[in-house]
Amino acid sequence: MAESSQKQESWRVLEFYSGIGGMRYSLMKASVNAEVVEAFDINDKANDVYQHNFGHRPYQGNIQSLTAADLDRYRANAWLLSPPCQPYTRQGLQKDSSDARAFSFLKILELIPHTSQPPSMLFVENVVGFETSDTHTKLIEILEKTNFVIQEFILSPLQFGVPYSRPRYFCLAKRKPCSFQNQLLNNRLLWSPSPLFGHDDNTVANEHDQSQESWDKLLQSCEPVQKFLEFKNHSNQTDTESGFLDTTLVSTDAFGDLEKNDKGNGLDGSSLDYLVPLSLIERWGNVMGILDFIFLSLTALIY
């Protein structure tokens, strides 16, 4: 848990590689008392969407141009980072830290020892495979050198009741004197979310310990996909609590032609809602560890 002073005051958060704002939205959904004081992303289109969603346009530029003094000026308590996954993904060249897309993340890490106000908390998300990379080795080395305690997880949405099988790597780090509630899990890679919910689970599992039977049970306990994918004719409906555009409310117009073409092929209107285009399957099917496309909230990882 964070220090008592941080509980009383709003966390000042920096969101690196902010994209369309998934991490910021998760902070809001988790009801964390936090203010994103700046977001960073080089992609113009992503920043357009982020600005539409939150009324705040991220800093657009090369993160490698930032200095320790630049970061100190934000007086941030927490850094959220979701760096490019291409250097580590199965579909990529797996060039690791020699991939130019890894350079900005390495630069941010190298700035931490030079900041006069380093963050108290740091959160990193990436693909499975990152945990065996030399970039990961550098991450852990710098965090330990700058007095962070670390807990690492590889988790799938299935473990949170979401019918979407896509394990991801997560690193949670807190700078001393902050600490985790269960310190026995420090510096261990976990494949179970139980500790995040306060369960007494000191076991460290690896991918090979996850039997098909256990994953089948997880799937059976998931909410139906209909709960997450709803297609309605609403063009501008927003969540009144967050002001965030409800992306589940998608026009059905895109399925009109499909419905015309697929009559007589055993497809009804409801099944078309979840149809993945054949062209997409043919191109990317070999790297899709999924059941259906769905968004995973990081809410449970905040604590």
C-alpha atoms as one frame of an Amber mdcrd trajectory, in Angstrom:
protein
   0.000   0.000   0.000   1.112   3.569  -0.526   2.176   5.839   2.315  -0.623
   7.463   4.337   0.203  10.899   2.917  -0.326   9.546  -0.593  -3.692   8.104
   0.453  -4.832  11.540   1.575  -3.488  13.453  -1.404  -4.127  12.782  -5.056
  -1.372  10.763  -6.726   0.415  12.639  -9.481   0.781  10.187 -12.362   2.828
  10.133 -15.583   1.457   7.864 -18.323   4.144   6.871 -20.845   3.161   5.325
 -24.201  -0.366   6.407 -23.377  -2.051   5.249 -26.609  -5.786   5.929 -26.361
  -5.649   5.975 -22.544  -6.265   2.415 -21.347  -4.257   2.853 -18.163  -5.842
   6.204 -17.376  -9.288   4.683 -17.831  -8.338   1.842 -15.489  -7.289   4.336
 -12.832 -10.700   5.952 -13.139 -12.556   2.630 -13.008 -10.551   1.603  -9.924
 -11.616   4.833  -8.182  -7.989   5.612  -7.390  -7.435   9.151  -6.134  -5.022
  10.051  -8.933  -4.377  12.839 -11.402  -2.620  12.122 -14.696  -0.445  15.235
 -14.846   0.979  14.292 -18.237   0.748  11.567 -20.848   3.305  10.827 -23.562
   2.813   9.266 -26.980   4.403   9.887 -30.367   1.403   8.702 -32.412  -0.761
  11.559 -33.669  -3.899   9.442 -34.177  -3.642   7.879 -30.739  -3.313  11.347
 -29.243  -6.407  12.484 -31.145  -8.416   9.679 -29.527  -6.864  10.300 -26.105
  -7.790  13.980 -26.329 -11.348  13.059 -27.348 -11.666  10.639 -24.432 -10.169
  12.800 -21.684  -9.966  16.394 -22.934  -6.186  16.277 -22.511  -3.766  15.986
 -25.417  -0.618  14.016 -24.534   2.859  15.391 -25.003   3.680  14.427 -28.566
   7.348  13.899 -29.261  10.232  11.529 -28.848  10.419  10.394 -25.220  14.174
  10.045 -25.710  14.413  13.839 -25.684  13.233  14.019 -22.048  15.750  14.778
 -19.320  15.782  13.984 -15.612  15.020  17.656 -14.923  11.975  17.442 -17.235
  10.591  14.519 -15.259  11.334  16.107 -11.887   9.167  19.095 -12.798   6.062
  16.882 -12.791   6.635  15.791  -9.163   4.978  12.490 -10.043   4.257   9.799
  -7.465   3.671   7.060 -10.040   4.813   6.197 -13.563   2.718   3.942 -15.815
   4.587   2.465 -18.784   3.416   0.276 -21.656   6.427   0.400 -24.004   6.408
  -1.001 -27.548   6.076  -4.779 -27.537   7.460  -5.448 -31.046  11.033  -6.132
 -29.830   9.738  -9.060 -27.745   6.588 -10.353 -29.461   6.279 -13.702 -31.224
   5.403 -12.005 -34.478   8.306  -9.543 -34.331  11.987  -9.927 -35.083  12.723
 -10.330 -31.349  15.738  -8.039 -31.542  15.210  -7.093 -27.895  17.169  -4.043
 -26.705  18.903  -3.694 -30.087  15.519  -2.865 -31.641  15.177   0.908 -32.057
  11.650   0.705 -30.615  13.160  -0.298 -27.259  15.486   2.720 -27.037  13.038
   5.185 -25.495  12.077   2.789 -22.694  15.728   2.144 -21.924  16.317   5.909
 -21.858  13.510   6.417 -19.321  14.963   3.686 -17.113  18.409   5.240 -17.286
  16.984   8.587 -16.151  15.591   7.212 -12.874  18.917   7.295 -10.942  19.442
  10.892 -12.078  16.078  12.260 -10.945  15.916  14.184  -7.698  12.267  13.148
  -7.291  11.987   9.557  -8.546   8.509   8.000  -8.506   7.305   6.102  -5.466
   5.486   3.600  -7.664   6.117   2.232 -11.123   3.990  -0.068 -13.295   5.159
  -1.755 -16.517   3.074  -3.844 -18.937   4.274  -5.832 -21.936   3.955  -9.112
 -23.835   4.967 -12.535 -22.595   8.585 -12.871 -23.668   9.589  -9.534 -22.184
  10.390 -11.312 -18.907  13.249 -13.231 -20.576  14.689 -10.238 -22.455  17.828
  -8.250 -21.713  15.592  -5.170 -21.529  13.872  -6.838 -18.573  17.263  -7.543
 -17.020  18.094  -3.846 -17.316  14.717  -2.866 -15.828  15.235  -5.033 -12.735
  18.847  -3.959 -12.354  17.968  -0.243 -12.316  14.935  -0.649 -10.058  16.911
  -2.599  -7.487  19.758  -0.074  -7.640  17.311   2.772  -6.966  15.707   1.094
  -3.919  12.567  -0.350  -5.472  10.939  -3.564  -4.300   9.428  -5.565  -7.144
   6.649  -8.045  -7.782   6.072  -9.530 -11.243   3.121 -11.333 -12.778   2.089
 -13.040 -15.984  -1.686 -12.939 -16.036  -4.504 -13.683 -18.444  -7.912 -11.979
 -18.647  -9.406 -15.453 -18.120  -8.233 -15.252 -14.506 -10.438 -12.168 -14.025
 -13.594 -13.651 -15.545 -13.069 -12.127 -18.998 -13.419 -14.567 -21.951 -10.145
 -13.529 -23.558  -7.014 -15.671 -23.450  -4.001 -13.391 -23.777  -1.379 -13.599
 -21.017   0.592 -10.403 -20.412   3.621  -9.457 -18.327   3.177  -6.949 -15.466
   5.784  -5.423 -13.165   4.738  -3.610  -9.988   7.459  -1.666  -8.174   7.420
   0.473  -5.017  10.311   2.560  -3.750  11.362   2.041  -0.146  10.110   2.702
   2.490   6.904   1.751   0.619   6.302  -1.991   0.557   3.885  -4.648  -0.632
   1.437  -6.267   1.755   2.875  -9.738   1.093   6.639  -9.281   0.981   7.247
 -13.013   0.515   6.272 -12.509  -3.125   8.959  -9.920  -3.821  11.320 -10.736
  -6.702   9.249 -13.705  -7.843   7.409 -14.217 -11.119   3.813 -15.268 -10.405
   1.248 -16.764 -12.772  -1.655 -16.302 -10.358  -3.560 -13.101  -9.462  -4.438
 -14.418  -5.985  -1.951 -12.165  -4.122  -3.513  -9.095  -5.733  -6.765  -9.919
  -3.958  -5.127 -10.560  -0.588  -5.298 -14.347  -0.814  -2.632 -16.343   0.968
  -0.946 -17.805  -2.091   2.810 -18.172  -1.844   3.213 -20.591  -4.712   5.075
 -19.655  -7.851   3.661 -21.335 -10.927   5.064 -21.434 -14.406   3.373 -21.812
 -17.743   3.830 -25.575 -17.784   2.024 -25.948 -14.458  -1.170 -24.565 -15.984
  -3.046 -27.678 -17.098  -5.681 -27.585 -19.813  -8.200 -28.666 -17.201  -7.476
 -25.627 -15.029  -7.788 -23.261 -18.005 -11.066 -24.947 -18.985 -12.416 -24.262
 -15.499 -11.381 -20.627 -15.802 -13.193 -20.383 -19.114 -16.356 -21.882 -17.623
 -16.309 -19.279 -14.844 -16.071 -16.358 -17.271 -18.892 -13.986 -17.994 -20.512
 -14.544 -21.420 -18.959 -12.603 -24.272 -22.285 -10.822 -24.855 -21.673  -8.879
 -21.650 -18.597  -7.265 -23.180 -19.546  -6.921 -26.838 -22.778  -5.097 -27.510
 -23.599  -3.454 -30.833 -26.184  -0.705 -30.723 -27.024   2.275 -32.882 -25.717
   4.947 -30.540 -23.196   7.312 -32.077 -22.241   9.607 -29.225 -23.153   8.044
 -25.899 -20.717   8.610 -23.039 -20.233   7.219 -19.568 -21.667   9.973 -17.395
 -19.391   9.113 -14.488 -16.089   9.192 -16.363 -16.847  11.188 -19.485 -15.186
   8.374 -21.426 -16.645   7.338 -24.762 -18.382   3.966 -24.362 -16.582   1.924
 -26.993 -18.987  -1.005 -26.589 -21.689   1.011 -28.329 -20.743   0.435 -31.941
 -22.943   0.994 -34.964 -24.218  -2.146 -36.651 -23.905  -0.540 -40.089 -20.564
  -2.256 -40.656 -22.294  -5.627 -40.508 -25.010  -4.777 -43.023 -23.186  -6.055
 -46.091 -21.993  -9.144 -44.238 -25.547 -10.021 -43.270 -26.699  -9.692 -46.871
 -23.860 -11.880 -48.151 -24.130 -14.563 -45.495 -27.846 -15.351 -45.606 -28.247
 -19.037 -46.143 -24.801 -19.818 -44.705 -26.061 -20.706 -41.260 -25.178 -17.314
 -39.769 -27.801 -15.378 -37.879 -27.700 -11.710 -36.948 -26.297 -12.281 -33.453
 -23.373 -14.426 -34.625 -22.355 -11.735 -37.111 -21.735  -9.385 -34.194 -18.722
 -11.485 -33.214 -17.453 -12.442 -36.672 -13.692 -12.011 -37.173 -12.835 -11.251
 -40.828 -11.220 -14.184 -42.628  -8.449 -11.929 -43.930  -7.485 -11.087 -40.354
  -7.454 -14.740 -39.321  -5.349 -15.754 -42.319  -2.770 -13.073 -41.615  -2.547
 -13.155 -37.829  -4.291 -16.352 -36.714  -1.043 -18.122 -35.829  -0.253 -15.521
 -33.130  -3.748 -15.002 -31.735  -4.036 -16.590 -28.319  -7.654 -15.438 -28.080
 -11.246 -16.556 -27.798 -12.766 -13.196 -28.753 -11.574  -9.585 -28.894 -12.156
  -7.845 -25.580 -10.576  -5.151 -23.425  -8.830  -6.122 -20.170  -9.039  -3.548
 -17.392  -5.965  -3.356 -15.158  -8.089  -2.410 -12.167  -7.025  -5.313  -9.940
  -3.342  -4.497 -10.472  -3.539  -1.035  -8.942  -3.508  -2.315  -5.383
